[in-house]
Amino acid sequence: MNRFTLNNCIAHNGNDALEFVKERIYTSKKTLFIGTVGMDANSLYYPRLLVGASSIDYKFLIEKRPAVSKSLEILGKAHRDFLLQQIGSTVKFQEIEIIADDDATVAGRNAVRAVAPWLQQLGYSDIVVDSTGMSRGTCFPIVRQAVEAGLKQGVDVHLLNASGNKPSFNSESNDRAEWMHGFQGKMGRDSMDDALKLWVPQLSEGKVQTTATMYTKLSPVAEVCPIIPFPSQNPRRGDNILFEYKDALIEEWGSDLLNIIYAHESNPLDVYRSVSTLHTIREQVFSGTEETPVTILSPAGWRIGSLGMLLAAIDLELPVLYVETIGYTAESAVPCKVILPSPDHTWHIWLTGSVYKTTCG
């Protein structure tokens, strides 16, 4: 049983992704569906698409944060009630705390603890992780856990995502940067004190303070290669982000335009490819020296790009540093009823399965 690699990563997007879900997942022998339901209506998209399939066990995590507006909590409850009505007795909801009482991030630890019993059940032909409503701190560890379970049990594992071009909520970030659960690698060991750190953060609007928090945690940093979304729906988005980060780029990070990585806004494989190429070249450069290079990823930008970072982190065993979100507020009035979504982007990525014929390393 094998998994994806950079040179062999089977993925579908748009109508192809929808057709795959309808033809393969809907008719599979027995599927475990793991998702998150909350205030994002896009999290209803794939479960609703699969309504009527009798071979799917639905498990949904509910992420509990300390600073979510009351109106968004009500909206999340409406989405849960909608799924319960649509799916019925095969659905299970489980709450997990994202931030501990001392403000420490516990998202990943709590998520894998909750999901572990589901993945240990035998008899599934497919495991589906719907990342649509998941935060990065929950999604990254669960996907890694599902990949390991799929390889061990000989089960096909799939990653789904449905997203819109425009965010619907304002987020409030924690004031500390932490290693993603399951993605710390050797970081924190004495042997890494003198490592040459290459930091690859995603850049997006309104996250200057968040990236500053991560940079402080990592210092000293040998080199910073930020990822900018381009091409994008708004052709000027990359330029606007660079303008917002110009002081950090030049004065704090010592970067220039040659360090910037441009990756497609709506294609996770482009981010995956860019990170992998950069990391591999750097490993080759330092292979004949006594230096220890390390590539550190920080998903802090657009959601689809974060999935590309996830693929690279799993494939290349890269450490991931991030800042968790402690709460959300709505940008506009919250709808009083469930509004079914029409996502701008839909993706399916085949993570493990017999479709991969070569043995992964």
N, C-alpha and C positions, 0 to 999 in steps of 0.2 A: 504494500500500500504506500502511495507516494503523495507528495504535496507540490504546490506551486514553486517555481523558481523564476528568476528574472527572465530567463530565455524560454520559459514554458509556463505562462500564467494565462489560463483560459478565463475570459471575462466577456460579459455581454452588457450592453447599455441600450437605453431607449426601448423601442419596440421589441428588440431581440431579447432583452432582459425579461420583459413581460411574457413573451412567448415561452421562454425557458421555464419561468415559474409556473405558468399554466400547464405546460406539457410534462415537465419533469417533477416538480415538487407536488403539484396537485394530485398526480397519479402515482406517487412513490409508494412503496410497500408500507413503510411506517416512518414518520418524520417527527423529530423533536424540533419545535420552533421556539427559539429564545429571543425575546424582544424586550423593549421597554415602552411603557405607555405613560404619558404625562400630558403636558400642555401642548406639545407639538402635534398638530392634527395629521402630519405626514406619517406618524407612527401607526396610524390606522390603515394605511394604504395597502400593504402586503397582507395583513390578516384579512382584510375585507376581500381582497382579490382571491384568497384561498377559501372563503366561506363555501361550505358544501363538501369539502374534502373530508372523508371520514377517517383518514389514516394519520391525522396530525394531532399531536399533543402540544397545546399552547402553554408556554410559561412566560409570564411577564414580570419584570422587575419594576418596582416603583421607586424612583430615586427621591429620597427625602433630604431636603436642604433647609438650613435655618433661616434663609432670607428670601422666601418666595412670596409674592403678593397674594392676598386672599383671593382675588379674582382669578388668578392663574391656578390656584389650588382647586377652585370650584370647577374650572374648565377641565383640569386633569381628571377629576372625579367623573365628570360627564363622559369623557372619553373611555374611562374604565367601564362605566355602565353600558355604553354603546357596544363595546367588545363583548361584554358578558351577554348582552341581548342577542348579538349576532352569532356568537360562537357557541355559547351554552356551556354544558358541563365539562367540556374538555379544556377549559381555560383555568389557569391558576395565576394569582397575583401574589407577589411577595415584596414587601417593603425592605429597603436597605438604606442605612444612614450613609451619607456621603462625607459629612464633616463631623468629627467627634466633638465632645464638649470642650476640649482644650484647643479646638480649631485645627487639629491635625487632620490630614486627609486620610480617610479610611475607605474610600470608594472601591478601589480594586480588591482590597482584602475582603470586604464584606460581599462583593459581587461573586468572587470565585468560591467563597464559602457557601453562598446560596445556590450557585449553579452546580456545584460538584455532585450532589445526589442525583440531579437530573441526568448528567452525563454518564453516571455510573450504571444507569439502567440499560440493560442489554436488549437487543431485538430491533433497534432502529436501523434503517437502511440509510437515512440521511439526517444530518443535523444542520439546521438553518439558524444563523445568527443574524437577526435584523438589527443593524446598527443605527437605523433611522432616528430613533428617539434616545439613543444612548449618549451619555457624555463620554469623553475620551478616557477618563479615569476608570470608567466601567467597561467600555467597549474593548480597549486594548487587552486587558487581562482575560476577559471572557473569550475573545477570539483565539488568543494563544492557548487557553485551556481547551477550547473545542478542537483546535488543530491537533493537540497532543492526544486527545481522546479519540479523534478520528483515525490517527495513525495507529494507535494501539488496538482499536477495535475493528479496524477495516471498514470504517463508515465514511461515506461521502459527506464532506462539510462544505457548506455554502455561506457566503457573506452577501447580504442584501443591503441596499441603501436607497432611499427615496428622499430627495431634497428639493428645496426651492432656491431661486436665485437671491431672494431678499430675506434676511432674518426678520423674525416677527417679534423678538423679545430683546430687551437690554439685559446684559449679564453683569454681575458683580463678582469680582475675582477675590480669592483668598490673598493674604499678604505674605505667603510663604511658598517657595518653590520646593517640590519634592520629587523623588524618583518614582516613576510609574511602577506600581506593584507588578513584579515579574519581569521588569525591564531595567533593572539596575546594573546588571552585569557585574563587572569588577569595580565599579565606581564606589568610592568610600574606603577602599583598601589602601594600605600604605604604599603598595607597589604602583599605585596610580597617581601618587602625589606629583611626580614629575612628568606625567604623560602630556604629550602634545595634543591638546584638545581642539578638535574642529567642531564648532557648534553650528548646527543647521536649524534655525528657527523659522517657522512660518510667520509671516508678517501679515497683519490685517488691521483694519481700522479700529481705533480706540484701544489698542493693546500695548501702547508704549510702556506704561508702568509695569505691565505684566512681564514684558520681555526684559525690562530693567531688573526686575526681581530675579529672574532666571539667570541673567548675566552675572549678577552679584554672587549668586550661589555657586556658579561655575568658576569664577575668577581664581587664578589667571587663565585666560583663554588664548590659545595661540592664533586662532583664525576663526572668523565668523563669515559664513556663507548663507545669507538669508534667502528664503524662497518667496518669490513674488508671483501672484496669480496673473499669468498672461500666456495665451490669449484669455480674455474674459468677456462677459456680456457687456460690461462697460469698458470700452477700449482704454479709458483713462484711469481705470482703477489702480493699475500698477504704479503709474506716475503719482497719483494722489497718495498712495501708501508711502512711496519713497520720500515724498515731500514731508509727510508727517514724521518719518523716522530719520530725517536728514541729520539732526544733531547726534543721535545715537550712532548712526552709521559711521560718521566721519570722526567725531570727537571722542566717543566712548569706545567704539569697537575697532576703530582704525581700519574700516573696510572702504572699498571703493567700488565703482560700477563693475569692475571685472570679477568681483566676488559674488555678485548677485546671480541667483539661479531663477530662471523663468520657467514656470511649469503651468500647464493648462489648468484653468480654473475648474473644469468639469470632467477631468480625466485623471483618476487616481493612479493609473499606470504610468502617466507622464512623471508624476512626482516620484513614484517608485523607481523608475528608470534613472531619473536625474540623481537621486540620492545614492543609488547603487553604483552608478558610474563614478561619481565623485569619491565615494569611499574606496572603491577598488583601485583607482588610480593613486590615491594617497597611500594605500597599503603597499603598493608596488614601489613607490618612491622611497619609502622608509624601510623597505625590506632588507636592504643591505647595510643598515645602520644599527646603532644600539638604542635608538630612540623608540619610544612606545607611542604610536599614534592611536587616537580613539576618536570616533565620530559619534557625536551626541545629538539626538533629535529632540525637537521641542514643537509638538503640535499645538499651535495657538491661533490658527487661522481658520480658513474655510474648511467645512466638514469633509468634502470629497478629497481635498488634498491631504487631510489627516489620515484617510484610509490608505493613501499611497505611502505615507510614513509608517503606518502599521505594517504593511507588507514588507517594507525594507527592514524594519526592526526585527521582525520574525525571521526573515530569510537570512539576514547578516548578523543576527545576535547583537543588535545595537542598543545601547542604553537610551532611555527616554526620560527627559526632565520636563515637568509641566507645572502649571498652576491651576488648581481646581476652582470651579465656579461655586460660590456659596449661595447664590440666589439669582432670581430673575424678576424683572418687572416688564409690563407690557408697554410697547411703543404707542399703542392706540387702544381704543375701547375693545374690551374682550367680548367676543360673541356670547350670547346667552344660550346658544344651542350648538350642537355638534355640526360643524361644516366639513363635509368630506373633501379631502384635498385632491388637487391635480398637480402632482410634482413636476418640476421642470426637468429633473434628472433622475433616472432610475438605473441602478447598477446591480449586476450579479457577478460575483467573483468566486470561482471554484477553487477552494482552498486545499482540499485533499480528495483523493478518489482514484479509482482505477483508470481514469482518463489520463493520468500522468504515468507514463510507462517507464520512465527512467527513475532510478533510485536516487533520492535526494541525499545530500551529504549531511 
